[in-house]
Amino acid sequence: MTRKIELLAPAKNTDIAITAITAGADAVYIGAEQFSARAAAGNSVADIAKVCDFAHQYYAKVYVALNTLLNNEELAEAEKLIGELHKIGVDGLIVQDAGLLELDLPPIPLIASTQMDNSSAEKIKFLEEVGFSRAILARELNIEQIKQIHSQTNIELECFVHGSICVGASGRCLMSYSAGGRSGNRGQCAQPCRKLYSLKDSDGKTIVKNRYLLSLKDMNRSEELEQLIDAGISSFKIEGRLKDVDYVVNTVGYYRKKLDQILAKKDLRKSSSGTVKLDFEPNLIKTFNRGFTDYGISGIFSNIGSNDTPKSVGEFIGIVKIADRKTFIIDGKKVLNNGDGICFFDRQGSLSGTTVNGMEGRKVWPQKTDEIFVGQEIYRNYDKLFCDKLNTNAAERKIAVKITIAGLTVNAVDEDGNSASVKIDAQPVVAEKKPAAKQAFYNQLTRLGNTFFECGDFKFESGDVYFVPVSKLNEARRQLIEQLAKTRTENRPIETAKILKNNFPYPQKHLIYSDNVLNKKAQDFYRRHGVETIEPAAESGLDLTGRIVMTTKYCLQKELGLCRGKIAGVPAEPMTLTDEDRREYEISFLCGECGMEIVRKI
């Protein structure tokens, strides 16, 4: 059986979900009104049903993110919601809280959220044994680690390939909760990683002052897709459930083109149907990005910080050569346009920006000029012409159909092998002008523009060619397409799953606050699988002073050029990180394996 590869896109809402599918996504993930790790991107069951109806035409899938930790009082409501989602045809549920596995769930496939810390073969083997259909791998894993996991498991593996990166190891960041009670595990992350920090060494000397020391560049693994397929990845995930339509359609379009080339080369198939035609040339630098990194997929974690700004800078345009009170002249080959957004770092090193009001050659009339000076680098973070295209029917997706005529019988077979047949309601009057009659058949029966089908092949098989009124041909076409669409729906592959309530041993015997056990059902689950001691999750109300609130593969010593490795077996001395509100954190460096542990001090 030919292996199928999935391109998975984010969806903030119904419109973006439909646009993502149209642009080539094989699946989308979307949040329900409650219990999503992106609380600001919730959608009603009725709206998700609309997404399912659209996606399923193309055999594309819809996954719902229900990936927060739940209180005891929320479990019954979550169980009810899952039942409603199953009824509307959702294809999978992304979950973090193991307590859900103790509920009476419908046979809906479960996907282990990256928040479950899916970073080892032992952990992922456990997920497979208890009934998960897929595991979303920790972002920090490299190619060799993914290969090892794939070699020891049979579960589907999903991997992030593009978008914003959480600096904390997946499911192991409590910084937002410790700073102000807003928990990322509860869908309310305040993004402390995108704030200003100062760094002091062990002697109290300030090394860096007021920089975005925990802000990372965005992930871009578009050049590693083939390696990841070979390593065992079957689903490629784009991050961005808070992103707008221009980002989603551009990113999906880019990865669709890259994947299609690879799949053709390796004789693999995408997991959904239809061919996409784009009315633009995708370009990742044209929409939101903080600069790009492969985030250690090759095993090397370096130059991954976006320490100057947590905002999107976009594409480099050129350097200011001349500036006056109303205009500036820029060098370089790229051209700006009216309405473009530009940005630049001011004399204090802060990112600022303005809008282009007019252009004449290399001369620019910006909305404001007070922060623009000679020698300054100019970036475009909003390309108006490009984004206008992305917001106006930028893509079309059609399912190929082969139509054949045998006398007065019209047959259709789509690219998935679904078929339909209609007999034209007309008298068998042999056409006197056969070429004209054949052209009439072709003209009317291939007019599928208002459907999701497209005629890829049309021919007369045998028998006489009859004269048929145009109205009869149009009616036959309507019936044929209705029947074919109905058959596609009836034959759509639907995956089911069953939670296996066994006692397969969990890889750990003792769980602490960062293992995220918040409710009694989750406790029951882990105890049934051999866990002996369980400390409640931080969100139960724990005081996190003196505790680790973040573990990360990112290392500030390496990023700032201070790393000397492990000297004589001794790790680097701790440092102190101070945020904008004077909260202090102690950093312990995990020298050798690389990374940091951040402890809340005051």
C-alpha positions as a printed NumPy array, in Angstrom:
array([[  0.   ,   0.   ,   0.   ],
       [  1.368,   3.425,  -1.003],
       [  2.363,   5.498,   1.997],
       [  0.387,   8.736,   2.402],
       [  1.833,  12.   ,   3.676],
       [ -0.223,  14.743,   5.315],
       [  0.243,  18.512,   5.252],
       [ -1.5  ,  19.862,   8.352],
       [ -2.509,  23.527,   8.588],
       [ -3.69 ,  25.746,  11.448],
       [ -7.13 ,  27.36 ,  11.436],
       [ -8.177,  30.234,  13.675],
       [-11.719,  30.097,  12.325],
       [-13.994,  28.555,   9.694],
       [-12.969,  30.869,   6.86 ],
       [ -9.263,  30.27 ,   7.389],
       [ -9.833,  26.51 ,   7.646],
       [-11.637,  26.469,   4.294],
       [ -8.944,  28.644,   2.727],
       [ -6.216,  26.326,   4.037],
       [ -7.916,  23.282,   2.506],
       [ -8.387,  25.133,  -0.785],
       [ -4.693,  26.072,  -0.802],
       [ -3.654,  22.436,  -0.456],
       [ -3.763,  21.339,   3.182],
       [ -4.55 ,  17.656,   3.659],
       [ -5.908,  18.426,   7.109],
       [ -6.546,  21.333,   9.451],
       [ -6.509,  21.628,  13.226],
       [ -8.919,  23.998,  14.894],
       [ -9.962,  24.85 ,  18.444],
       [-13.421,  24.341,  19.931],
       [-15.068,  26.955,  22.143],
       [-13.499,  25.444,  25.256],
       [-10.431,  23.518,  26.382],
       [ -8.099,  24.62 ,  23.565],
       [ -4.488,  25.644,  24.198],
       [ -5.255,  28.771,  22.166],
       [ -8.201,  30.157,  24.121],
       [ -8.391,  33.147,  21.757],
       [ -9.081,  30.874,  18.773],
       [-12.256,  29.046,  19.799],
       [-15.013,  27.915,  17.416],
       [-18.535,  26.582,  17.896],
       [-19.439,  22.991,  17.091],
       [-21.7  ,  24.307,  14.316],
       [-18.791,  26.184,  12.722],
       [-16.505,  23.169,  12.983],
       [-19.246,  21.118,  11.285],
       [-19.041,  23.51 ,   8.316],
       [-15.307,  22.916,   8.129],
       [-15.858,  19.141,   8.188],
       [-18.418,  19.341,   5.38 ],
       [-16.006,  21.301,   3.199],
       [-12.858,  19.341,   4.016],
       [-14.451,  15.93 ,   3.595],
       [-15.287,  16.691,  -0.04 ],
       [-11.552,  16.379,  -0.649],
       [-11.062,  13.518,   1.835],
       [ -9.165,  16.059,   3.922],
       [ -9.365,  15.742,   7.696],
       [-10.353,  18.01 ,  10.561],
       [ -8.701,  17.653,  13.949],
       [ -9.962,  19.534,  16.989],
       [ -7.53 ,  20.753,  19.63 ],
       [ -8.813,  19.917,  23.094],
       [ -5.35 ,  20.134,  24.56 ],
       [ -5.59 ,  21.896,  27.905],
       [ -5.338,  20.457,  31.385],
       [ -8.792,  20.008,  32.922],
       [-10.119,  20.51 ,  36.418],
       [-12.31 ,  17.82 ,  37.957],
       [-15.389,  19.99 ,  37.366],
       [-14.647,  20.302,  33.625],
       [-14.391,  16.613,  32.756],
       [-18.116,  15.987,  32.261],
       [-18.402,  19.034,  30.017],
       [-15.379,  17.921,  28.003],
       [-16.882,  14.443,  27.621],
       [-20.102,  15.959,  26.28 ],
       [-18.206,  18.19 ,  23.862],
       [-16.206,  15.253,  22.515],
       [-19.446,  13.381,  21.85 ],
       [-20.798,  16.362,  19.887],
       [-17.59 ,  16.633,  17.885],
       [-17.752,  12.954,  17.012],
       [-21.333,  13.334,  15.746],
       [-20.363,  16.061,  13.266],
       [-17.583,  13.917,  11.812],
       [-14.389,  15.301,  13.343],
       [-11.484,  13.043,  12.33 ],
       [ -9.376,  13.275,  15.439],
       [ -8.922,  14.934,  18.803],
       [ -5.653,  16.516,  19.963],
       [ -5.4  ,  16.035,  23.729],
       [ -2.964,  16.682,  26.571],
       [ -4.883,  15.573,  29.662],
       [ -4.63 ,  11.826,  30.292],
       [ -7.777,  12.032,  32.416],
       [ -9.807,  12.083,  29.209],
       [ -8.812,   8.465,  28.551],
       [-10.747,   7.443,  31.662],
       [-14.002,   8.878,  30.289],
       [-16.624,   7.203,  28.119],
       [-15.341,   8.43 ,  24.771],
       [-16.709,   7.708,  21.288],
       [-14.39 ,   5.842,  18.872],
       [-12.675,   9.039,  17.762],
       [ -8.921,   8.832,  17.041],
       [ -6.835,  10.485,  19.743],
       [ -3.708,  12.472,  18.929],
       [ -1.203,  13.022,  21.731],
       [ -0.459,  16.746,  21.903],
       [  3.182,  17.785,  21.948],
       [  2.301,  19.135,  25.424],
       [  2.459,  15.509,  26.633],
       [  6.252,  15.696,  26.284],
       [  6.527,  13.222,  23.41 ],
       [ 10.302,  13.097,  23.389],
       [ 11.284,   9.441,  23.838],
       [ 10.586,   6.096,  22.196],
       [  9.463,   4.693,  25.572],
       [  6.873,   7.42 ,  26.041],
       [  5.525,   7.14 ,  22.506],
       [  5.386,   3.346,  22.692],
       [  3.251,   3.768,  25.802],
       [  0.88 ,   6.123,  23.972],
       [  0.542,   3.559,  21.205],
       [ -0.233,   0.764,  23.653],
       [ -3.052,   2.676,  25.377],
       [ -4.837,   3.546,  22.148],
       [ -3.491,   6.799,  20.734],
       [ -3.525,   6.94 ,  16.951],
       [ -0.804,   9.561,  16.596],
       [  1.848,  11.384,  18.592],
       [  2.92 ,  14.969,  17.906],
       [  6.652,  14.905,  18.513],
       [  8.471,  17.372,  20.736],
       [  9.938,  20.201,  18.669],
       [ 13.377,  19.665,  20.194],
       [ 13.98 ,  16.247,  18.626],
       [ 16.515,  15.855,  15.833],
       [ 16.435,  13.548,  12.811],
       [ 18.321,  10.699,  14.5  ],
       [ 16.025,  10.77 ,  17.541],
       [ 12.968,  10.688,  15.269],
       [ 14.409,   7.7  ,  13.393],
       [ 14.933,   5.877,  16.677],
       [ 11.35 ,   6.532,  17.774],
       [  9.985,   5.376,  14.42 ],
       [ 12.044,   2.179,  14.542],
       [ 10.573,   1.236,  17.936],
       [  6.929,   2.2  ,  17.396],
       [  4.109,   1.773,  14.88 ],
       [  2.099,   4.861,  15.774],
       [  1.705,   7.772,  13.319],
       [  4.278,  10.495,  13.932],
       [  3.551,  14.182,  13.443],
       [  6.252,  16.835,  13.359],
       [  6.215,  20.639,  13.464],
       [  7.877,  22.061,  10.355],
       [  6.985,  25.747,  10.327],
       [  5.979,  28.675,  12.508],
       [  6.516,  30.171,  15.938],
       [  8.513,  28.143,  18.441],
       [  7.891,  27.843,  22.18 ],
       [ 11.31 ,  28.323,  23.756],
       [ 10.342,  25.965,  26.578],
       [ 10.34 ,  22.232,  25.944],
       [  6.811,  21.222,  24.974],
       [  4.632,  20.769,  28.062],
       [  7.448,  21.83 ,  30.34 ],
       [  6.972,  25.602,  30.514],
       [  5.331,  27.156,  33.573],
       [  6.838,  30.621,  33.266],
       [  3.584,  32.338,  32.33 ],
       [  1.744,  30.674,  35.211],
       [  4.489,  31.475,  37.711],
       [  4.615,  35.125,  36.652],
       [  0.919,  35.946,  36.695],
       [ -1.278,  32.882,  36.983],
       [ -1.952,  32.578,  33.244],
       [ -1.15 ,  28.993,  32.327],
       [ -0.134,  27.87 ,  28.864],
       [ -1.435,  24.435,  29.852],
       [ -4.834,  26.08 ,  30.298],
       [ -4.752,  28.   ,  27.009],
       [ -3.84 ,  31.358,  28.526],
       [ -0.107,  31.797,  27.947],
       [  0.98 ,  35.441,  28.42 ],
       [  4.065,  34.801,  26.236],
       [  6.821,  35.721,  28.709],
       [  9.284,  34.465,  26.084],
       [  8.501,  37.551,  23.97 ],
       [  9.351,  40.065,  26.713],
       [ 12.462,  42.025,  27.676],
       [ 15.058,  40.547,  30.039],
       [ 18.415,  41.45 ,  31.5  ],
       [ 21.132,  38.895,  32.219],
       [ 23.699,  38.904,  35.055],
       [ 26.587,  36.531,  35.654],
       [ 27.269,  34.735,  38.937],
       [ 29.127,  37.822,  40.247],
       [ 26.142,  40.084,  39.631],
       [ 27.691,  41.779,  36.604],
       [ 25.178,  42.72 ,  33.884],
       [ 26.006,  40.854,  30.674],
       [ 23.013,  41.991,  28.619],
       [ 20.405,  44.619,  29.426],
       [ 16.842,  44.87 ,  28.096],
       [ 16.832,  42.424,  25.208],
       [ 14.343,  39.751,  24.174],
       [ 16.575,  36.995,  25.452],
       [ 13.991,  34.185,  25.337],
       [ 12.478,  35.075,  21.968],
       [ 13.277,  32.624,  19.173],
       [ 13.194,  32.844,  15.416],
       [ 10.428,  30.985,  13.615],
       [ 10.824,  27.378,  12.511],
       [ 11.392,  26.605,   8.833],
       [ 12.168,  23.002,   7.968],
       [ 11.158,  23.182,   4.324],
       [ 14.602,  21.94 ,   3.275],
       [ 14.407,  18.918,   5.586],
       [ 11.044,  17.499,   4.444],
       [ 12.527,  14.588,   2.54 ],
       [ 14.8  ,  13.657,   5.444],
       [ 11.831,  13.772,   7.793],
       [  9.764,  11.512,   5.527],
       [ 12.645,   9.03 ,   5.476],
       [ 12.86 ,   9.279,   9.273],
       [  9.21 ,   8.2  ,   9.601],
       [  7.14 ,  11.391,   9.735],
       [  3.7  ,  11.06 ,   8.143],
       [  2.205,  14.452,   9.091],
       [  3.882,  17.847,   8.675],
       [  2.434,  20.517,  10.933],
       [  2.401,  24.262,  10.366],
       [  2.028,  26.252,  13.597],
       [ -0.255,  29.286,  13.764],
       [ -3.802,  29.026,  15.12 ],
       [ -3.719,  32.75 ,  15.885],
       [ -2.447,  33.718,  12.436],
       [ -4.477,  35.453,   9.721],
       [ -5.395,  34.193,   6.27 ],
       [ -2.417,  35.673,   4.392],
       [  0.075,  33.742,   6.544],
       [ -1.873,  30.491,   6.287],
       [ -2.504,  30.497,   2.529],
       [  1.08 ,  31.541,   1.738],
       [  2.652,  28.957,   4.035],
       [  0.326,  26.129,   2.988],
       [  0.87 ,  26.971,  -0.674],
       [  4.646,  26.919,  -0.224],
       [  4.759,  23.584,   1.589],
       [  2.216,  22.045,  -0.805],
       [  4.501,  22.749,  -3.75 ],
       [  7.578,  21.44 ,  -1.934],
       [  5.845,  18.279,  -0.762],
       [  4.28 ,  17.507,  -4.149],
       [  7.73 ,  17.522,  -5.742],
       [  9.081,  15.174,  -3.073],
       [  6.085,  12.813,  -3.167],
       [  6.335,  12.466,  -6.949],
       [ 10.045,  11.692,  -6.65 ],
       [  9.515,   9.077,  -3.933],
       [  6.328,   7.568,  -5.399],
       [  4.284,   8.566,  -2.352],
       [  0.814,  10.12 ,  -2.132],
       [ -0.718,  12.997,  -0.261],
       [ -3.437,  11.965,   2.166],
       [ -6.264,  13.915,   0.521],
       [ -7.612,  14.453,  -2.998],
       [ -7.551,  17.212,  -5.551],
       [ -5.028,  19.335,  -7.393],
       [ -4.312,  22.897,  -6.305],
       [ -3.746,  25.814,  -8.645],
       [ -2.265,  28.9  ,  -7.006],
       [ -2.737,  32.398,  -8.362],
       [  0.488,  33.562,  -6.707],
       [  4.04 ,  32.382,  -6.093],
       [  4.399,  31.427,  -2.403],
       [  7.214,  33.174,  -0.566],
       [  7.668,  32.548,   3.146],
       [  9.549,  35.785,   3.781],
       [  6.512,  37.775,   2.587],
       [  4.294,  36.944,   5.564],
       [  4.822,  36.89 ,   9.334],
       [  8.256,  35.681,  10.386],
       [ 10.948,  36.528,  12.917],
       [ 13.68 ,  35.128,  10.725],
       [ 14.064,  31.376,  10.318],
       [ 15.778,  28.428,  11.987],
       [ 15.529,  24.655,  11.527],
       [ 15.567,  24.483,  15.359],
       [ 18.219,  21.835,  15.731],
       [ 16.743,  19.228,  13.387],
       [ 20.314,  18.382,  12.385],
       [ 21.332,  18.249,  16.051],
       [ 22.883,  21.727,  16.22 ],
       [ 21.137,  24.382,  18.355],
       [ 22.807,  27.685,  17.505],
       [ 21.851,  31.095,  16.105],
       [ 18.189,  30.48 ,  16.855],
       [ 17.35 ,  33.574,  18.893],
       [ 15.354,  36.612,  17.805],
       [ 16.784,  38.727,  20.592],
       [ 16.379,  42.161,  19.003],
       [ 12.606,  41.947,  18.591],
       [  9.806,  39.412,  19.035],
       [  7.918,  40.966,  16.121],
       [  7.88 ,  40.135,  12.435],
       [ 10.646,  41.959,  10.569],
       [  9.936,  40.552,   7.115],
       [ 12.244,  40.912,   4.115],
       [ 15.33 ,  43.097,   3.858],
       [ 14.824,  45.847,   1.265],
       [ 17.93 ,  48.013,   1.437],
       [ 19.909,  50.711,   3.251],
       [ 18.988,  54.387,   3.514],
       [ 21.404,  56.497,   1.441],
       [ 19.794,  59.924,   1.752],
       [ 17.128,  61.128,   4.207],
       [ 15.347,  64.449,   4.723],
       [ 12.253,  65.592,   6.596],
       [  9.778,  64.131,   4.07 ],
       [ 11.534,  61.414,   2.06 ],
       [ 14.406,  58.975,   1.948],
       [ 16.302,  57.242,  -0.834],
       [ 17.148,  53.585,  -0.523],
       [ 19.682,  51.414,  -2.3  ],
       [ 19.135,  47.797,  -3.332],
       [ 17.128,  46.087,  -6.066],
       [ 13.806,  45.452,  -4.327],
       [ 11.002,  47.908,  -4.977],
       [  8.517,  49.192,  -2.425],
       [  4.893,  50.004,  -3.278],
       [  2.235,  52.34 ,  -1.949],
       [  0.608,  50.853,   1.13 ],
       [  3.575,  48.656,   2.079],
       [  4.494,  48.422,   5.738],
       [  8.176,  48.994,   6.473],
       [ 10.117,  48.599,   9.683],
       [ 13.563,  49.486,  10.989],
       [ 15.563,  49.679,  14.189],
       [ 15.786,  53.195,  15.635],
       [ 18.904,  54.709,  17.239],
       [ 18.011,  53.042,  20.56 ],
       [ 17.828,  49.625,  18.866],
       [ 14.038,  49.323,  19.139],
       [ 11.952,  48.153,  16.215],
       [  9.76 ,  50.846,  14.733],
       [  7.817,  51.189,  11.518],
       [  5.661,  53.202,   9.188],
       [  3.669,  52.982,   5.945],
       [  4.786,  53.867,   2.423],
       [  2.61 ,  56.699,   1.068],
       [  4.386,  57.173,  -2.265],
       [  7.278,  56.013,  -4.466],
       [  9.326,  57.469,  -7.286],
       [ 12.136,  55.163,  -8.361],
       [ 14.26 ,  54.613,  -5.233],
       [ 12.732,  57.621,  -3.484],
       [ 10.205,  56.855,  -0.737],
       [  7.567,  59.081,   0.856],
       [  6.786,  57.401,   4.21 ],
       [  3.977,  58.333,   6.553],
       [  6.59 ,  59.429,   9.1  ],
       [ 10.327,  60.085,   8.82 ],
       [ 11.401,  61.153,  12.31 ],
       [ 13.127,  57.82 ,  13.087],
       [ 14.743,  57.251,   9.683],
       [ 18.445,  58.042,   9.212],
       [ 21.26 ,  57.449,   6.718],
       [ 22.8  ,  53.98 ,   6.985],
       [ 19.687,  52.426,   8.475],
       [ 18.495,  49.01 ,   7.248],
       [ 14.915,  48.988,   5.935],
       [ 12.693,  45.899,   5.992],
       [  9.254,  45.31 ,   4.511],
       [  6.979,  43.534,   6.987],
       [  3.794,  44.017,   4.958],
       [  3.777,  43.597,   1.173],
       [  0.447,  45.089,   0.169],
       [  0.339,  43.782,  -3.406],
       [  1.322,  40.277,  -2.309],
       [ -1.155,  40.159,   0.583],
       [ -3.971,  41.554,  -1.563],
       [ -3.53 ,  38.549,  -3.847],
       [ -3.638,  36.17 ,  -0.892],
       [ -6.984,  37.581,   0.205],
       [ -8.754,  37.315,  -3.177],
       [ -9.284,  33.781,  -4.5  ],
       [ -5.592,  32.96 ,  -4.355],
       [ -6.125,  29.231,  -4.829],
       [ -8.42 ,  26.745,  -6.515],
       [ -8.65 ,  23.035,  -5.738],
       [-10.313,  20.499,  -8.003],
       [-10.776,  16.72 ,  -7.978],
       [ -9.995,  15.09 , -11.342],
       [-12.836,  13.215, -13.063],
       [-12.749,  10.977, -16.127],
       [-15.975,  11.132, -18.177],
       [-16.86 ,   8.549, -20.806],
       [-19.858,   8.316, -23.139],
       [-21.41 ,   5.063, -24.337],
       [-24.487,   5.83 , -26.389],
       [-26.798,   7.765, -24.07 ],
       [-25.024,   6.626, -20.909],
       [-22.59 ,   8.967, -19.195],
       [-20.052,   7.496, -16.787],
       [-17.743,   9.357, -14.402],
       [-14.856,   8.089, -12.276],
       [-12.948,  10.397,  -9.903],
       [ -9.284,  10.186,  -8.935],
       [-10.127,   8.031,  -5.904],
       [-12.018,   5.433,  -7.951],
       [-15.523,   6.579,  -7.03 ],
       [-17.932,   6.225,  -9.929],
       [-21.358,   7.366, -11.086],
       [-23.476,   6.629, -14.14 ],
       [-26.464,   8.44 , -15.647],
       [-28.633,   7.622, -18.649],
       [-29.563,  10.73 , -20.627],
       [-33.317,  11.237, -20.82 ],
       [-33.494,  11.636, -24.608],
       [-34.528,   9.74 , -27.702],
       [-31.747,   7.804, -29.45 ],
       [-31.648,   9.996, -32.548],
       [-28.425,   9.413, -34.445],
       [-26.681,  12.726, -35.113],
       [-26.344,  13.807, -38.709],
       [-23.329,  15.939, -37.839],
       [-21.329,  13.742, -35.521],
       [-18.43 ,  16.168, -34.86 ],
       [-20.867,  18.888, -33.801],
       [-22.823,  16.436, -31.626],
       [-19.615,  15.25 , -29.939],
       [-18.575,  18.841, -29.302],
       [-21.963,  19.539, -27.701],
       [-21.499,  16.548, -25.367],
       [-18.025,  17.794, -24.447],
       [-19.066,  21.41 , -23.975],
       [-21.971,  20.677, -21.649],
       [-20.761,  17.637, -19.71 ],
       [-17.37 ,  19.129, -18.817],
       [-18.777,  22.418, -17.522],
       [-17.959,  21.69 , -13.863],
       [-16.758,  25.149, -12.859],
       [-19.243,  25.612, -10.011],
       [-18.338,  22.258,  -8.429],
       [-15.212,  20.862,  -6.781],
       [-14.681,  18.534,  -9.763],
       [-12.664,  19.086, -12.924],
       [-12.778,  16.958, -16.066],
       [ -9.31 ,  15.557, -16.663],
       [-10.258,  13.117, -19.424],
       [-13.246,  12.868, -21.767],
       [-13.947,  10.337, -24.48 ],
       [-16.592,   8.408, -26.4  ],
       [-16.196,   4.694, -25.765],
       [-18.434,   3.025, -28.349],
       [-21.778,   3.063, -30.121],
       [-23.525,   5.687, -32.142],
       [-23.291,   9.388, -31.473],
       [-26.708,  10.86 , -30.795],
       [-28.142,  14.316, -31.103],
       [-29.183,  15.47 , -27.621],
       [-30.659,  18.886, -26.737],
       [-28.404,  21.065, -24.571],
       [-30.984,  21.112, -21.764],
       [-30.904,  17.303, -21.567],
       [-27.104,  17.277, -21.455],
       [-27.106,  19.87 , -18.677],
       [-29.594,  17.829, -16.65 ],
       [-27.486,  14.707, -17.133],
       [-24.41 ,  16.586, -15.935],
       [-26.232,  17.811, -12.833],
       [-27.441,  14.302, -11.951],
       [-24.012,  12.796, -12.641],
       [-22.166,  15.205, -10.366],
       [-24.767,  14.89 ,  -7.611],
       [-24.474,  11.124,  -7.735],
       [-20.661,  11.21 ,  -7.815],
       [-20.51 ,  13.608,  -4.843],
       [-22.887,  11.362,  -2.901],
       [-20.785,   8.3  ,  -3.699],
       [-17.627,  10.117,  -2.564],
       [-19.306,  10.867,   0.746],
       [-20.436,   7.267,   1.187],
       [-16.983,   5.919,   0.379],
       [-14.926,   8.43 ,   2.39 ],
       [-12.403,   6.551,   4.517],
       [-13.291,   7.018,   8.189],
       [-10.846,   6.001,  10.88 ],
       [-12.058,   4.903,  14.276],
       [-10.145,   4.076,  17.412],
       [-10.681,   2.567,  20.814],
       [ -8.998,   3.483,  24.055],
       [ -7.35 ,   0.393,  25.491],
       [ -7.91 ,   0.343,  29.253],
       [ -4.998,  -1.907,  30.115],
       [ -2.156,  -1.743,  32.637],
       [  0.756,  -1.286,  30.222],
       [  3.503,   0.278,  32.393],
       [  4.152,   4.004,  32.151],
       [  7.878,   4.786,  31.693],
       [  8.029,   6.704,  35.   ],
       [  7.151,   5.557,  38.529],
       [  7.076,   9.006,  40.083],
       [  5.427,  12.12 ,  38.643],
       [  6.063,  15.699,  39.774],
       [  4.255,  19.01 ,  39.237],
       [  5.695,  19.469,  35.733],
       [  4.172,  16.174,  34.575],
       [  0.836,  18.016,  34.466],
       [ -1.598,  15.823,  36.422],
       [ -4.425,  18.144,  37.454],
       [ -7.555,  16.022,  37.97 ],
       [ -8.531,  12.785,  39.709],
       [ -9.206,  10.919,  36.457],
       [ -5.654,  11.635,  35.329],
       [ -4.395,  10.314,  38.66 ],
       [ -6.479,   7.16 ,  38.194],
       [ -5.055,   6.716,  34.695],
       [ -1.423,   6.911,  35.76 ],
       [ -1.92 ,   4.741,  38.832],
       [ -3.517,   2.049,  36.669],
       [ -0.347,   2.142,  34.583],
       [  1.981,   1.623,  37.525],
       [  2.822,   5.159,  38.687],
       [  3.433,   5.119,  42.438],
       [  3.578,   8.788,  43.453],
       [  1.928,  11.795,  41.822],
       [  2.501,  15.442,  42.705],
       [ -0.354,  17.682,  41.532],
       [  0.197,  19.962,  38.549],
       [  1.355,  23.518,  39.154],
       [ -2.105,  24.719,  38.16 ],
       [ -3.492,  23.152,  41.336],
       [ -2.152,  26.239,  43.108],
       [  1.477,  25.357,  43.824],
       [  3.913,  28.091,  44.791],
       [  6.612,  27.821,  42.108],
       [  9.223,  29.896,  43.921],
       [ 12.446,  27.897,  43.907],
       [ 11.137,  25.449,  41.309],
       [ 12.018,  24.892,  37.671],
       [  9.539,  26.795,  35.508],
       [ 11.131,  26.135,  32.128],
       [ 13.383,  23.56 ,  30.531],
       [ 14.751,  24.375,  27.098],
       [ 17.278,  23.195,  24.509],
       [ 18.018,  26.871,  23.844],
       [ 21.173,  28.087,  25.564],
       [ 21.864,  31.769,  26.21 ],
       [ 25.595,  31.16 ,  26.667],
       [ 25.799,  29.606,  23.21 ],
       [ 23.515,  32.237,  21.663],
       [ 25.559,  35.114,  23.11 ],
       [ 28.927,  33.588,  22.192],
       [ 29.848,  32.853,  25.826],
       [ 29.85 ,  29.053,  25.684],
       [ 33.1  ,  27.362,  26.641],
       [ 31.622,  23.886,  26.849],
       [ 31.975,  21.692,  29.899],
       [ 35.408,  22.52 ,  31.293],
       [ 37.013,  19.747,  33.363],
       [ 33.596,  18.168,  33.764],
       [ 32.165,  21.276,  35.438],
       [ 29.114,  22.965,  33.907],
       [ 28.949,  26.72 ,  33.423],
       [ 28.126,  28.794,  36.485],
       [ 24.484,  29.836,  36.91 ],
       [ 23.268,  33.236,  35.754],
       [ 20.342,  35.436,  36.74 ],
       [ 17.591,  36.505,  34.373],
       [ 15.451,  39.521,  35.345],
       [ 12.223,  40.455,  33.56 ],
       [ 10.577,  43.847,  33.02 ],
       [  8.718,  43.539,  36.346],
       [ 11.915,  42.716,  38.271],
       [ 11.088,  39.052,  38.7  ],
       [ 14.291,  37.057,  38.995],
       [ 15.075,  33.615,  37.614],
       [ 18.174,  31.507,  38.08 ],
       [ 19.502,  29.804,  34.958],
       [ 21.301,  26.49 ,  35.27 ],
       [ 23.108,  25.443,  32.1  ],
       [ 22.859,  21.839,  30.943],
       [ 26.353,  21.736,  29.517],
       [ 27.242,  18.778,  27.354],
       [ 23.659,  17.99 ,  26.368],
       [ 23.046,  21.727,  25.862],
       [ 20.066,  23.65 ,  27.168],
       [ 18.911,  25.455,  30.291],
       [ 16.735,  25.011,  33.347],
       [ 15.127,  28.218,  34.589],
       [ 14.133,  28.471,  38.26 ],
       [ 11.813,  31.152,  39.676],
       [ 13.653,  33.037,  42.431],
       [ 11.552,  36.086,  43.382]])
